[in-house]
Amino acid sequence: MTSRPIVTWPDSRLTTRCDPIRPDEDLSGLIDDMLDTMYAAPGRGLAAPQVGVLKRLFVMDVSWVDGPRRPVVMINPEILWRSDGIASGVEGCLSIPGVSTEVARPVQLRVRWQDQDGASQEQDFDGFAARCIQHEYDHLEGRLTFDHLADDARRQAETDYLAARDPAQ
């Protein structure tokens, strides 16, 4: 198991829609590496494009900071339903380090996916888990937190991020 480098914005892989994973693909090394990378970052979710792999896969563990590790692996996830209830919350992103943005998202959702053993799963989520899933799912669609901002706020967030990365700007 290895921690992989995290791809950061404005890398074009972060804005590319990911391809589905075929049933015969061996993901064991990738999944282990993604979990190692997420925990080392430290983060609570990590999508495959964030480690340069344009496949529909993400890992998450919303409880490990406050309790034992309970990783979830979602392969080819589909959001089947989103609630009408919306809540705003501050989100950070491992691919946009140092920048947090306010994002409004549905508070509940139903997701179908395959786990790392290939078994089909379907479950309802709410709270932080629902927010985390939507954030990681956005990565699979080529969307970032910046995409949820109004034009002026987006320009400012992008400028702030680039200035923090390169103080000469």
C-alpha positions in Angstrom: 0.0 0.0 0.0 1.3 3.4 -1.0 0.2 7.0 -0.6 -0.1 8.6 -4.0 0.3 12.2 -4.9 -2.9 14.2 -4.9 -3.7 16.0 -8.2 -4.4 19.7 -7.6 -6.4 22.3 -9.5 -6.1 23.5 -12.2 -5.1 20.0 -13.5 -7.5 19.1 -16.3 -8.0 15.6 -14.9 -10.1 17.2 -12.2 -12.6 18.6 -14.8 -12.9 15.4 -16.8 -15.9 13.1 -16.5 -14.7 9.7 -15.4 -15.2 6.4 -17.2 -17.2 3.5 -15.7 -15.2 0.6 -14.2 -15.5 -2.7 -15.9 -16.4 -5.7 -13.8 -13.1 -7.4 -14.7 -10.9 -4.6 -13.6 -8.5 -5.3 -10.7 -8.8 -2.4 -8.3 -7.3 -3.8 -5.2 -4.0 -1.9 -5.3 -5.7 1.3 -6.3 -8.3 1.1 -3.5 -5.6 0.4 -0.9 -3.5 3.3 -2.2 -6.5 5.6 -2.2 -7.3 4.8 1.4 -3.7 5.3 2.4 -3.6 8.6 0.6 -6.9 9.8 2.1 -5.9 8.9 5.7 -2.4 10.4 5.2 -3.7 13.7 3.7 -5.8 13.7 6.1 -9.2 13.7 4.4 -12.5 12.0 4.8 -13.1 11.3 1.1 -11.0 10.8 -2.1 -12.0 10.2 -5.7 -9.9 8.4 -8.2 -9.3 11.4 -10.4 -7.7 13.1 -7.4 -4.9 10.5 -7.7 -4.9 10.8 -11.5 -7.1 7.8 -12.4 -10.1 8.8 -14.5 -12.4 6.0 -13.2 -15.7 6.1 -11.4 -14.5 5.2 -7.9 -14.2 6.9 -4.6 -13.4 6.1 -1.0 -14.6 7.8 2.1 -14.6 7.4 5.9 -16.6 10.1 7.6 -16.1 8.7 11.1 -12.3 8.0 11.4 -11.3 11.4 12.8 -13.6 11.0 15.8 -13.6 7.2 16.1 -12.5 3.9 14.5 -11.9 3.7 10.8 -14.9 2.6 8.8 -13.9 3.0 5.1 -16.5 2.8 2.4 -15.6 2.1 -1.2 -18.0 3.1 -3.9 -17.4 1.8 -7.4 -19.6 3.1 -10.3 -21.9 5.0 -7.8 -25.3 6.3 -9.0 -27.3 8.8 -7.0 -30.8 7.5 -7.3 -32.6 10.2 -5.3 -31.9 13.5 -3.6 -34.1 15.2 -1.0 -35.8 18.5 -1.6 -34.2 19.8 1.7 -31.0 21.7 1.1 -28.4 22.8 3.5 -25.3 24.9 3.1 -22.0 23.9 4.5 -18.3 24.7 4.3 -16.4 22.2 2.2 -12.7 21.7 1.8 -11.1 19.7 -1.0 -7.8 17.8 -1.0 -7.3 19.0 -4.6 -7.8 22.6 -3.7 -5.7 22.8 -0.5 -6.2 25.8 1.7 -9.5 26.9 0.2 -12.9 26.2 1.7 -16.2 27.2 0.1 -19.8 27.3 1.1 -21.8 24.7 -0.9 -25.5 24.1 -0.8 -26.4 20.4 -1.2 -29.4 18.1 -0.6 -29.4 16.8 3.0 -30.4 13.3 2.1 -29.8 10.9 -0.9 -30.0 7.3 -2.0 -27.0 5.8 -3.7 -26.4 2.5 -5.5 -22.8 1.2 -6.0 -20.6 -1.8 -6.1 -18.3 -2.5 -3.2 -14.8 -3.7 -3.5 -16.0 -7.3 -3.6 -18.3 -6.6 -6.6 -21.5 -6.8 -4.6 -24.3 -4.3 -5.4 -25.2 -2.0 -2.5 -28.0 0.5 -2.1 -28.4 2.8 0.9 -29.8 6.1 2.1 -27.4 8.7 3.6 -27.9 12.0 5.4 -25.8 14.6 7.2 -22.1 14.7 6.6 -22.0 11.3 4.8 -24.5 12.7 2.2 -22.4 15.8 1.8 -19.2 13.8 1.4 -20.7 11.4 -1.1 -22.0 14.3 -3.2 -18.6 16.1 -3.1 -16.8 12.9 -4.2 -19.5 12.1 -6.8 -18.9 15.6 -8.2 -15.3 14.7 -8.8 -16.4 11.7 -10.9 -18.5 14.1 -13.0 -15.6 16.5 -13.5 -17.0 19.1 -11.0 -15.2 20.9 -8.2 -16.5 23.0 -5.3 -15.6 26.1 -7.4 -18.4 25.0 -9.8 -21.0 25.6 -7.1 -20.1 29.3 -6.6 -21.5 32.3 -8.3 -19.2 33.8 -10.9 -17.8 36.6 -8.8 -17.2 34.3 -5.8 -15.6 31.7 -8.0 -13.2 34.2 -9.6 -12.2 35.3 -6.1 -11.7 31.8 -4.8 -9.6 30.8 -7.8 -7.5 34.0 -7.5 -7.0 33.4 -3.7 -6.0 29.8 -4.3 -3.5 30.6 -7.1 -2.0 33.5 -5.1 -1.5 31.2 -2.1 0.2 28.6 -4.3 2.4 31.2 -6.0 2.9 34.4 -3.9 4.5 36.1 -6.9 1.1 36.5 -8.5 
